[in-house]
Every structure is written in C-alpha cells, then in structure tokens.
Amino acid sequence: EIVLTQSPGTLSLSPGERATLSCRASQSVSSSYLAWYQQKPGQAPRLLIYGASSRATGIPDRFSGSGSGTDFTLTISRLEPEDFAVYYCQQYGSSPLFGPGTKVDIK
Amino acid sequence: QLQLQESGPGLVKPSETLSLTCTVSGGSISSSSYYWGWIRQPPGKGLEWIGSIYYSGSTYYNPSLKSRVTISVDTSKNQFSLKLSSVTAADTAVYYCVRELLGYYFDYWGQGTLVTVSS
C-alpha cells in the first residue's frame, strides 16, 4: 500500500515569496496519477494540478507542478494573499489516496 | 457550469446508518469517462476517499470502509447516494460529493455537508 508524505507540515512565508511544497510516495507513482489540491478554510478543495504538471482550468500560472517516481513538487512562484491555504497531493494507485497536507501560512 | 450539492441529515446516532444524496446540475451524471464519488474530512483533519460509482452502477470502495459503504446512482434524478452503516463518532466529518475522472483526479466538488455522529 502506497503512503504519501508531505513536507513541510507548515510553511510560513510572506506574500511575494516562493513556496515549494513536497509530496513523497513510498513507492513509485505514475506521473499521470498525481494531483494537487488547494483548500481554504470552510471551503471544498479545488483541483490545481493533475498529471503532476498540468494546470487545471482557471489556475494561474504561478502554480506549477513537477516530479516523477516518488518525489513530486508544487511550486507557487510568488505568493498572493489568496494562496495562503492547505495543499494536498493525491495519487491514484489501486484507489485514490491523499497526503496529509501542507499548510502555507502568513509569516 | 457543473454543480454538485449534498443533502441529508446533519446528525446521526451511533450504530445507525448515515445517508447522503448528491444532486448534480448543469451536466449529466451519465457522462462517459466520469465516476461520481464521496470524500470525507473529519474536523481539522485530512481528506479520505470513500468510494465512487459510474452511471452504469459499477462501484469501487476504499478497502478500509468497504464493509460498511454502499453507493448507488439514480440517473433519472441525476443523483447518487451514500450509505455508511454502523457509524461511530469516528465517522463525524464533512462529506463531499465529487466528480472523478477515473484514475486521475477529482475536478468538481460539492460544498460539503457536516455529519455529526452523536446520541
């Protein structure tokens, strides 16, 4: 059974800074089956990235995804005030599985 | 624009069955390529996929919940439903209905509904 680990647990940054979030799988995952979501308080998650690096419809280009095998990264090039949220990675092995999340908060 | 809306009781007693319905609007639940699923999130915690269904009735479930979960679909009403039996306090969560591109991702989410298990 695949286990997803996200790091760091919390990332404290200022608006305008670059955020780098990590998602690591215990076994190799096909890049096609790796997605990222953003969740703000009191809201449903929103799909940001699918296929490890493809942006979902309407997602700004400051969000980018990369990686392969067991190591994947979500990068936010310049944090906007609305980007402070929790981010989850999700893989699709035999069934969907989410990572524990990384909280990006304001420093 | 596709919209999903959960409905059902917000309070369920321990050992009883949790029942929720998701109504899909702005699109057909009979669309090919898409499954329709349920994901839950206990207060302050992460996301857990529960299970998904195709419009034909084909289902697949989270192995950890499979013995207690039933998901069904009503294409005439453009709805799908979740039943979770023998609930305990650990099943208290916000329950989201979602559209799933099978094998890939969840691209549309309902707003979520909080279900509390308590006597």
HADDOCK unambig.tbl for C-alpha pairs under 7 A between the chains (distance, minus, plus):
assign (segid A and resid 32 and name CA) (segid B and resid 104 and name CA) 6.99 0.50 0.50
assign (segid A and resid 33 and name CA) (segid B and resid 103 and name CA) 6.64 0.50 0.50
assign (segid A and resid 33 and name CA) (segid B and resid 104 and name CA) 5.08 0.50 0.50
assign (segid A and resid 35 and name CA) (segid B and resid 105 and name CA) 6.36 0.50 0.50
assign (segid A and resid 43 and name CA) (segid B and resid 111 and name CA) 6.69 0.50 0.50
assign (segid A and resid 44 and name CA) (segid B and resid 109 and name CA) 6.52 0.50 0.50
assign (segid A and resid 44 and name CA) (segid B and resid 111 and name CA) 5.59 0.50 0.50
assign (segid A and resid 44 and name CA) (segid B and resid 112 and name CA) 6.59 0.50 0.50
assign (segid A and resid 47 and name CA) (segid B and resid 106 and name CA) 6.89 0.50 0.50
assign (segid A and resid 47 and name CA) (segid B and resid 107 and name CA) 5.70 0.50 0.50
assign (segid A and resid 50 and name CA) (segid B and resid 105 and name CA) 6.71 0.50 0.50
assign (segid A and resid 92 and name CA) (segid B and resid 103 and name CA) 5.83 0.50 0.50
assign (segid A and resid 92 and name CA) (segid B and resid 104 and name CA) 6.29 0.50 0.50
assign (segid A and resid 95 and name CA) (segid B and resid 62 and name CA) 6.93 0.50 0.50
assign (segid A and resid 96 and name CA) (segid B and resid 49 and name CA) 6.42 0.50 0.50
assign (segid A and resid 97 and name CA) (segid B and resid 49 and name CA) 6.79 0.50 0.50
assign (segid A and resid 98 and name CA) (segid B and resid 47 and name CA) 6.21 0.50 0.50
assign (segid A and resid 98 and name CA) (segid B and resid 48 and name CA) 6.80 0.50 0.50
assign (segid A and resid 100 and name CA) (segid B and resid 46 and name CA) 5.65 0.50 0.50
assign (segid A and resid 101 and name CA) (segid B and resid 46 and name CA) 6.90 0.50 0.50
